[in-house]
Amino acid sequence: MSGTLAIVGAGEIFSGDWREPIVGDADTVVARDGVIEAIGRRADLAGLVDQADVVLDAEGSTVAPGLIDSHCHVVLGDYTPRQKTVDFLASYVHGGITSVVSPGEIHAQGRPHSAAGVKALAIAAKTCFDNFRPNGMTVHAGAVVLEPTLTDRDFAELQEAGVRLAKFGFGLYEDPADGYDQVRGAQAHGITVMCHSGGASIPGSKPITPDHLLHLAPDVCGHINGGPTSLDAAGVDRIIEETDMALQLVQAGNLKSAVRIARKCAEEGRLDRLVIGSDTPTGTGVMPLGVIKTVAEVASWTGIDPAVVWAFATGNNARTWDLPAGLIEIGRAADLVVLDAPWGSTRDDARSALAIGDLPGISAVITSGGVRALRSRNTPAAARRARVSPALPHLEAAAH
């Protein structure tokens, strides 16, 4: 998006980096042509702010990287066949989700299993979403579902077509362990492999055990807290201790398991491996607040700093899948949210509200440097509401 946006008046800025979760000595972020250009104090950036096409005043509330849903079941277009719902992705933007990662377009009706079919579906999904951004969201789609028919030549073709994602767990394997060659083949061609874990989620899938995961060695252990049925605790501990795969916590999983995993990772210095997704739309439903709800639950039940947990859903996702957004850093995509304690909360800001399990109120969502929403239609009202100049009447009207 062309033009310059200045976000001023931030009371606090989440960085998206769990190691240094708060951007120090800064209240202003400036984006030009969809990319973060400067971060600092307004007084020091006055020239850039004065020249901005749009100025958004956070009014003392929190600015953070937009959430990345690393497990969102897209298919084609803004429609989910699983729940027969349209415009669900546009609604997820109102939940602070500015990017999603597909775990395979497995809900496509009549989903193919042949090598030609799974390649065609992945390439079609990727290229369609390259040209379609629902409410400004970036959709990283086109995750090839691994099948025993896929060969090295197929993975080379997928790589050439720009496919960078794969999902294991829904192919026609007699035993999940038989997918070893396809997992290695995908990884050899630069494709990040997410693997189902735990009990079967839908007809046609099989349970995948810790032994399977240790053998297959994917890049990401999908919904390690259950999708929706969790692995046993001892098996989870083996995955945490004996591998370096990313550990995905999801809303559509087992909360007790998610809390235990997060605590263990905090105690053992493994927070860099935690990533968050919603694992929706599924039988759990369409959940625009699925990711922010997981952030609130994990933060409030574990005592981990909410700004750190926010990083699991932003910077950690960005690093795991090599995405352009997710961190408030110069040169990163300007996908941002402005949020505050919800109106009526016992706390005074977004960070402390999340710490007690309250869902913050979102008062602005920005993607590619453009304001997409003012006052979320899905979260509670923010105690302090962002103001934009010049006025954006179409967004103001949509906020009521």
Backbone torsions as a table, in degrees:
resi	resn	phi	psi	omega
1	MET	NA	130.6	-178.6
2	SER	-83.5	159.3	179.3
3	GLY	106.8	176.7	-176.7
4	THR	-123.3	134.5	176.4
5	LEU	-120.8	131.3	173.4
6	ALA	-115.5	124.1	173.9
7	ILE	-103.5	118.6	-176.1
8	VAL	-120.9	169.1	172.3
9	GLY	73.6	23.9	178.3
10	ALA	-74.1	131.9	174.1
11	GLY	-77.3	-31.0	179.5
12	GLU	-154.8	147.3	178.5
13	ILE	-125.9	118.2	172.3
14	PHE	-76.3	135.2	-177.3
15	SER	-85.2	-29.1	-170.7
16	GLY	89.1	-2.4	178.9
17	ASP	-107.2	115.7	-174.0
18	TRP	-64.7	-23.6	-179.5
19	ARG	-72.6	-39.6	176.5
20	GLU	-130.5	79.4	-167.4
21	PRO	-72.5	-15.6	-179.7
22	ILE	-116.3	131.2	175.0
23	VAL	-76.5	118.0	-176.1
24	GLY	-79.6	148.1	173.9
25	ASP	49.4	52.3	179.6
26	ALA	-148.6	141.4	173.6
27	ASP	-135.6	6.6	-173.7
28	THR	-139.5	138.7	173.6
29	VAL	-129.1	130.2	179.4
30	VAL	-117.1	131.8	178.6
31	ALA	-121.3	139.3	176.4
32	ARG	-128.0	129.9	178.2
33	ASP	51.6	40.3	173.6
34	GLY	84.3	4.3	-176.6
35	VAL	-126.7	142.3	178.2
36	ILE	-67.0	123.7	-176.7
37	GLU	-103.9	-33.3	-176.4
38	ALA	-154.7	149.1	177.2
39	ILE	-138.9	130.2	178.9
40	GLY	169.9	-156.6	178.0
41	ARG	-85.3	144.6	-178.6
42	ARG	-59.1	-38.4	-178.9
43	ALA	-60.5	-34.1	-178.5
44	ASP	-82.6	-18.0	-177.5
45	LEU	-112.6	21.7	-173.2
46	ALA	-56.4	-40.1	-179.9
47	GLY	-60.6	-44.4	179.3
48	LEU	-67.7	-40.0	-179.9
49	VAL	-64.6	-43.9	-178.3
50	ASP	-63.5	-28.3	-178.2
51	GLN	-91.8	-3.1	-175.3
52	ALA	-67.5	145.0	176.3
53	ASP	-71.8	-35.3	179.4
54	VAL	-134.1	134.9	174.6
55	VAL	-117.8	126.3	178.9
56	LEU	-114.7	119.7	-179.2
57	ASP	-96.1	117.0	-178.6
58	ALA	-76.0	-8.7	175.0
59	GLU	56.6	37.0	176.5
60	GLY	86.2	-0.1	179.9
61	SER	-86.8	-168.0	-171.1
62	THR	-99.5	138.9	172.2
63	VAL	-110.4	135.4	-175.9
64	ALA	-144.8	159.6	171.9
65	PRO	-61.8	144.4	174.3
66	GLY	-60.6	143.9	179.9
67	LEU	-67.9	145.4	175.2
68	ILE	-114.0	118.0	176.1
69	ASP	-86.8	104.7	-174.1
70	SER	-84.9	9.0	177.7
71	HIS	-150.1	74.0	-177.3
72	CYS	-119.3	122.4	-172.4
73	HIS	-84.2	76.9	173.1
74	VAL	-80.2	164.1	171.6
75	VAL	-130.2	-92.7	173.4
76	LEU	-134.9	133.7	-178.9
77	GLY	70.6	-178.9	-179.4
78	ASP	-90.7	65.8	-177.0
79	TYR	-149.0	136.3	174.4
80	THR	-113.0	113.7	176.4
81	PRO	-62.1	-29.2	-176.3
82	ARG	-62.7	-40.0	-179.4
83	GLN	-115.7	5.3	177.2
84	LYS	51.6	50.2	-176.2
85	THR	-122.4	133.8	177.1
86	VAL	-102.9	155.7	176.1
87	ASP	60.8	27.7	-179.4
88	PHE	-71.6	-33.7	179.7
89	LEU	-67.7	-41.2	176.1
90	ALA	-58.5	-36.5	178.4
91	SER	-71.5	-33.4	178.0
92	TYR	-62.2	-31.2	176.4
93	VAL	-59.3	-36.5	177.6
94	HIS	-71.1	-8.6	171.7
95	GLY	-97.3	12.8	178.1
96	GLY	84.4	6.5	-178.6
97	ILE	-90.5	114.6	-176.8
98	THR	-105.6	-12.8	175.5
99	SER	-144.2	150.2	171.7
100	VAL	-133.6	154.4	176.0
101	VAL	-117.8	129.1	179.7
102	SER	-80.7	135.2	172.8
103	PRO	-95.7	28.4	-176.7
104	GLY	105.5	135.2	-178.0
105	GLU	-81.8	55.7	-169.5
106	ILE	-74.3	-12.6	-179.9
107	HIS	-92.0	6.4	175.7
108	ALA	-62.6	128.7	-178.5
109	GLN	-67.7	129.8	-175.9
110	GLY	74.8	27.1	-176.0
111	ARG	-48.7	130.0	-177.3
112	PRO	-77.5	161.9	175.5
113	HIS	-123.7	-10.9	178.8
114	SER	-72.2	158.4	178.5
115	ALA	-58.8	-45.3	-179.8
116	ALA	-62.2	-40.2	-177.3
117	GLY	-68.8	-45.8	-177.9
118	VAL	-69.4	-33.2	175.7
119	LYS	-65.6	-45.5	-177.5
120	ALA	-62.8	-42.0	-179.3
121	LEU	-64.7	-44.6	-179.7
122	ALA	-63.2	-44.9	-178.3
123	ILE	-67.4	-40.7	178.7
124	ALA	-62.8	-45.5	-179.3
125	ALA	-62.9	-44.9	-179.4
126	LYS	-60.9	-50.0	-174.8
127	THR	-70.8	-33.4	176.0
128	CYS	-63.7	-46.9	-178.1
129	PHE	-75.2	-16.8	169.9
130	ASP	-61.4	-27.8	-176.2
131	ASN	-107.4	5.1	-174.3
132	PHE	-137.8	121.4	-179.2
133	ARG	-126.3	90.5	-177.0
134	PRO	-60.7	116.4	-177.6
135	ASN	54.2	31.4	178.0
136	GLY	86.9	-5.2	-179.5
137	MET	-65.8	144.6	170.0
138	THR	-94.6	124.8	-179.3
139	VAL	-111.1	112.6	177.0
140	HIS	-89.9	91.0	-172.1
141	ALA	-110.9	-179.0	179.1
142	GLY	82.9	58.5	177.0
143	ALA	-100.5	110.4	-177.0
144	VAL	-68.1	131.2	176.8
145	VAL	-83.5	120.2	-173.7
146	LEU	-70.1	132.0	179.9
147	GLU	-130.0	153.2	-178.4
148	PRO	-63.6	-15.7	-179.4
149	THR	-81.5	-10.1	-176.5
150	LEU	-77.9	134.4	-178.5
151	THR	-116.6	175.1	178.1
152	ASP	-58.9	-37.6	178.3
153	ARG	-62.3	-39.0	178.1
154	ASP	-63.3	-42.6	-179.7
155	PHE	-67.1	-34.0	176.0
156	ALA	-63.9	-39.9	178.4
157	GLU	-66.5	-40.2	178.3
158	LEU	-64.3	-43.2	177.9
159	GLN	-60.5	-43.1	-180.0
160	GLU	-63.4	-32.6	179.5
161	ALA	-80.6	-2.6	177.8
162	GLY	91.5	8.0	178.4
163	VAL	-73.2	126.6	-176.1
164	ARG	-123.2	4.7	-174.7
165	LEU	-127.3	147.1	174.3
166	ALA	-145.7	153.3	177.4
167	LYS	-129.5	132.2	174.9
168	PHE	-112.3	137.8	175.3
169	GLY	138.2	-5.5	-177.9
170	PHE	-128.5	11.3	178.7
171	GLY	-85.1	173.0	-176.3
172	LEU	-87.7	63.6	177.2
173	TYR	-100.5	134.5	174.9
174	GLU	-64.6	-40.3	177.9
175	ASP	-131.5	128.6	-179.8
176	PRO	-53.2	-28.3	179.4
177	ALA	-61.7	-20.8	-178.4
178	ASP	-71.2	-8.1	-179.0
179	GLY	-84.4	5.6	-176.2
180	TYR	-53.4	-46.8	-176.1
181	ASP	-64.7	-38.6	-179.9
182	GLN	-70.3	-37.6	176.0
183	VAL	-61.8	-46.3	178.9
184	ARG	-64.2	-39.8	-178.7
185	GLY	-64.0	-43.1	178.4
186	ALA	-63.0	-47.3	-178.9
187	GLN	-62.4	-36.0	179.7
188	ALA	-63.7	-21.2	-180.0
189	HIS	-107.4	27.0	172.3
190	GLY	74.2	21.2	-178.1
191	ILE	-101.1	127.2	178.9
192	THR	-80.9	124.2	-174.7
193	VAL	-104.0	121.1	170.8
194	MET	-101.3	136.3	-178.7
195	CYS	-116.5	134.8	169.8
196	HIS	-56.4	149.6	173.0
197	SER	-142.5	153.1	178.9
198	GLY	89.2	-159.7	-176.8
199	GLY	-69.1	166.8	178.4
200	ALA	-63.0	139.1	-176.9
201	SER	-100.1	-36.7	179.9
202	ILE	-140.5	161.0	174.3
203	PRO	-55.0	133.6	-178.5
204	GLY	103.3	-13.9	175.9
205	SER	-102.5	163.7	-179.6
206	LYS	-125.1	152.8	172.6
207	PRO	-60.5	142.2	176.2
208	ILE	-123.1	120.3	-170.4
209	THR	-93.1	168.6	173.4
210	PRO	-56.6	-38.3	178.1
211	ASP	-61.9	-41.4	176.3
212	HIS	-60.2	-45.9	-177.1
213	LEU	-64.5	-40.7	178.6
214	LEU	-65.0	-34.8	178.8
215	HIS	-74.0	-45.2	-175.6
216	LEU	-73.6	-34.5	179.6
217	ALA	50.9	60.5	174.7
218	PRO	-72.6	173.5	177.1
219	ASP	-77.2	-33.0	-175.4
220	VAL	-131.0	127.8	170.6
221	CYS	-86.0	99.8	-177.7
222	GLY	-63.6	140.6	179.9
223	HIS	31.8	63.7	179.4
224	ILE	-61.7	-20.0	176.1
225	ASN	-90.9	11.5	175.9
226	GLY	110.3	135.2	179.8
227	GLY	-135.4	60.4	2.7
228	PRO	-96.7	-7.1	-173.7
229	THR	-91.4	123.1	-171.2
230	SER	-80.2	158.2	170.2
231	LEU	-72.9	162.2	175.4
232	ASP	-71.2	151.9	-173.3
233	ALA	-59.7	-40.6	-179.3
234	ALA	-64.2	-38.9	178.3
235	GLY	-67.1	-40.4	176.4
236	VAL	-59.8	-43.1	-179.2
237	ASP	-62.4	-36.3	177.4
238	ARG	-63.5	-41.5	179.6
239	ILE	-64.4	-41.5	179.2
240	ILE	-66.1	-43.4	-171.8
241	GLU	-86.1	-28.7	-171.8
242	GLU	-107.4	-0.1	179.3
243	THR	-133.8	173.1	174.2
244	ASP	-118.1	17.6	-178.3
245	MET	-68.4	152.1	174.5
246	ALA	-65.3	146.5	-174.6
247	LEU	-115.2	107.6	-172.2
248	GLN	-95.3	124.1	174.3
249	LEU	-102.0	134.7	-175.8
250	VAL	-130.0	155.2	177.3
251	GLN	-66.1	-36.5	-176.5
252	ALA	-82.8	20.4	179.5
253	GLY	-111.3	-154.9	-175.1
254	ASN	-97.8	114.6	-175.5
255	LEU	-64.3	-41.4	-179.5
256	LYS	-59.7	-42.0	178.2
257	SER	-65.2	-42.7	-179.4
258	ALA	-59.8	-43.2	-179.3
259	VAL	-64.5	-43.2	179.7
260	ARG	-63.4	-42.6	-179.5
261	ILE	-64.0	-45.2	-179.4
262	ALA	-63.0	-41.7	178.3
263	ARG	-63.1	-43.5	-179.6
264	LYS	-62.3	-43.9	179.8
265	CYS	-65.0	-36.6	177.6
266	ALA	-65.9	-43.5	-178.8
267	GLU	-66.7	-30.9	-173.6
268	GLU	-104.5	7.9	177.5
269	GLY	69.3	39.1	-178.5
270	ARG	-117.2	24.4	-175.4
271	LEU	-65.6	-20.0	178.4
272	ASP	-65.1	-17.1	-175.8
273	ARG	-94.8	-9.6	-177.9
274	LEU	-82.3	128.8	174.9
275	VAL	-130.3	155.7	-175.1
276	ILE	-123.5	140.5	172.3
277	GLY	-143.7	177.5	179.6
278	SER	-100.2	-30.0	-169.6
279	ASP	55.3	49.0	173.7
280	THR	-135.5	165.3	-10.8
281	PRO	-69.5	132.6	175.5
282	THR	-142.3	-156.4	172.8
283	GLY	-61.3	-24.2	176.2
284	THR	-64.6	-26.9	176.6
285	GLY	113.1	-171.0	173.4
286	VAL	-91.9	125.1	-173.4
287	MET	-134.4	89.8	177.6
288	PRO	-58.5	-27.6	-179.0
289	LEU	-101.8	17.1	-175.6
290	GLY	-60.4	-41.1	-177.0
291	VAL	-77.0	-47.4	-178.8
292	ILE	-65.1	-29.6	176.7
293	LYS	-67.4	-40.3	176.9
294	THR	-64.7	-41.1	176.6
295	VAL	-57.6	-47.3	-179.4
296	ALA	-63.8	-41.7	-178.6
297	GLU	-66.4	-48.2	-178.3
298	VAL	-64.3	-43.8	-179.2
299	ALA	-64.1	-45.7	-174.2
300	SER	-73.5	-30.8	-178.2
301	TRP	-88.6	-19.8	-178.8
302	THR	-105.1	-21.8	-174.7
303	GLY	81.4	4.4	175.3
304	ILE	-70.8	138.6	179.7
305	ASP	-49.8	126.0	-179.7
306	PRO	-56.5	-31.0	177.7
307	ALA	-67.1	-29.6	175.0
308	VAL	-72.4	-44.4	179.1
309	VAL	-63.6	-37.3	175.8
310	TRP	-56.9	-35.7	179.7
311	ALA	-66.4	-28.1	176.6
312	PHE	-62.5	-32.1	-177.4
313	ALA	-95.5	5.6	-178.8
314	THR	-134.2	-85.7	-175.7
315	GLY	-61.7	-39.9	178.8
316	ASN	-65.0	-40.2	175.2
317	ASN	-62.3	-43.1	-178.5
318	ALA	-60.5	-42.3	-178.6
319	ARG	-72.8	-35.8	179.9
320	THR	-66.0	-40.8	-176.9
321	TRP	-106.4	6.7	178.8
322	ASP	54.6	61.2	-176.9
323	LEU	-104.5	155.0	-175.4
324	PRO	-77.8	-22.1	-178.0
325	ALA	-103.3	-170.4	173.2
326	GLY	102.9	-13.4	179.8
327	LEU	-134.9	142.2	173.6
328	ILE	-90.0	88.9	-179.8
329	GLU	-140.0	149.5	176.0
330	ILE	-61.4	132.1	-179.3
331	GLY	95.3	-10.9	178.1
332	ARG	-84.3	156.4	175.9
333	ALA	-59.8	136.9	-177.4
334	ALA	-84.4	71.4	173.2
335	ASP	-108.0	109.5	-168.7
336	LEU	-140.3	158.0	172.7
337	VAL	-131.1	149.9	173.1
338	VAL	-113.5	126.7	-173.5
339	LEU	-145.6	161.0	-176.8
340	ASP	-151.6	170.1	171.5
341	ALA	-54.6	144.0	178.8
342	PRO	-69.7	148.7	179.1
343	TRP	-57.7	122.1	-178.8
344	GLY	98.9	-4.0	178.5
345	SER	-67.5	157.3	173.7
346	THR	-81.4	-3.8	179.5
347	ARG	-111.9	165.3	-168.8
348	ASP	-105.9	-8.4	-179.6
349	ASP	-151.1	171.4	-174.4
350	ALA	-62.8	-41.5	-176.6
351	ARG	-63.0	-46.9	-179.1
352	SER	-73.4	-27.7	175.4
353	ALA	-66.9	-44.9	177.6
354	LEU	-60.8	-34.5	-178.0
355	ALA	-64.0	-24.5	177.7
356	ILE	-105.2	6.9	175.7
357	GLY	91.9	5.2	175.9
358	ASP	-77.9	139.2	174.5
359	LEU	-79.5	125.1	179.6
360	PRO	-65.6	159.5	171.0
361	GLY	-91.0	131.7	178.8
362	ILE	-97.6	125.8	-179.2
363	SER	-110.2	-6.3	174.1
364	ALA	-162.1	142.6	173.1
365	VAL	-127.6	130.3	-178.8
366	ILE	-121.7	131.4	170.6
367	THR	-129.7	138.6	-178.1
368	SER	50.0	35.9	177.2
369	GLY	77.4	7.2	179.1
370	GLY	-114.6	139.8	179.0
371	VAL	-76.0	121.1	-176.9
372	ARG	-104.2	-25.8	-178.6
373	ALA	-151.3	141.8	170.2
374	LEU	-121.9	124.3	-175.0
375	ARG	60.7	97.7	-179.3
376	SER	-53.5	140.3	175.3
377	ARG	-84.5	-1.8	-175.9
378	ASN	-114.4	-31.0	178.9
379	THR	-87.6	167.0	169.0
380	PRO	-60.5	161.9	177.0
381	ALA	-65.9	138.1	176.6
382	ALA	-73.7	141.5	179.3
383	ALA	-61.6	-38.9	174.9
384	ARG	-116.1	126.9	-172.7
385	ARG	-103.6	129.8	178.7
386	ALA	-63.6	146.1	177.0
387	ARG	-120.2	144.0	-176.6
388	VAL	-124.3	142.5	178.9
389	SER	-138.4	130.5	-3.2
390	PRO	-66.9	163.4	-177.8
391	ALA	-61.5	148.5	176.0
392	LEU	-116.9	83.9	-170.7
393	PRO	-55.5	-37.4	-177.2
394	HIS	-66.8	-32.6	177.0
395	LEU	-79.8	-35.8	176.1
396	GLU	-61.4	-41.5	-179.6
397	ALA	-66.1	-39.2	-178.3
398	ALA	-69.4	-18.8	-178.5
399	ALA	-80.1	-8.6	-176.9
400	HIS	-105.0	NA	NA
